[in-house]
Amino acid sequence: MRGDMVDDWGSRGARHILIGEAPGPTEDITGIPMAGASGSMLGRYWGPLGLTRPDWYITNVYRWYPGKAGIKKVAVLYGNDDVFT
C-alpha cells in the first residue's frame, strides 16, 4: 500500500462531478480516485450515456484509504455495523 493521499482527478471545468466517500485499496495503490471496482462499474454506466472518464471531475471526501478498521468505523457511524459481520 502506498499510504499517500489520493488526489482529485480530471478537469475542474468538467461538466460533471463525482464525489466518493473514501479511496479503496486500489485507489491507495494507484493514487487515482475511482480506479478500482467502483470505477469499472461506473464506466459501464457511463458508456451507454456517451460519457467517458474525462467528462468527469472525480474526488473523495476523505483523501486517504482508511483501511479495514476505518471502513468498519464508517459503517458503524452510519448504522450499518452488521455489513462486516
N, C-alpha and C positions, 0 to 999 in steps of 0.2 A: 504494500500500500504506500502511496505517495505521502498522504497526510498533509498535502498542500491545499490551499484554497482553490475551489472550483469557481472560476470567474465567469462572467456573463459571456454569451456568445451571440454574434450577429450584429447587424447594423442598428444603431439607435434610431434610424429613420425607417425601420421596418414597419410594415402595415399592421402586423400582429405581434402580440407579446404573450409569452407563456411563462408563468411563474410557478416553479415547483416548490415542494416543501424543503427538501434537502437532497444533496447528492447521494447516490448509491455507491456500491463498491466499484463498479465500472467507471463511473464518473470520477471517483477518487484516483483511480489509476491513470485515466486519460487526461483529466483536467478539463473535460468538456461536458457541460450540462446536457442531460437527456441523451447520453451516449450509450446507455445500457438497454435493457429490455423495454423500458418505458419509451425510449426514443424510437426503437424499432416499431413498437405498436403505434406511436403517433405517425410515423412515416407511412404506415398502411392506411391510416385515416386521411392523411393529407393528400395522398396520391390521387384518389378519385375527385378531390376538390380542385385539382390543378395546382396545389401548393407544394412547395419543397422547403427544405430546411432554411435556405437563405431568405425566405419570405418572413421569417420569424426572428424576434429578439427573445432569447431564452435566458432565464436566470432562476435562481433559487432564493428562498427566504433565508435559509442557512447556507453558508459558504463552505462548510467542511462536512465530510461524511461522519455521522455521529457514531458509527459502529453499531453492533447488535445491541449493546446495552442502551445506547442512546435512542435507538429506534423503539425499543420496548418502553422507555420513559415517555416518548412522544405518544405512543399508543395509549398508555395509561392516562396521560394528560387529557386525551380526547375521549376517554371512557371506553377504549377498545382493548383493554388489557388481556382479554381472552383470545385475541388474534394469535398470540405467540405461545399458547399453551397446548 
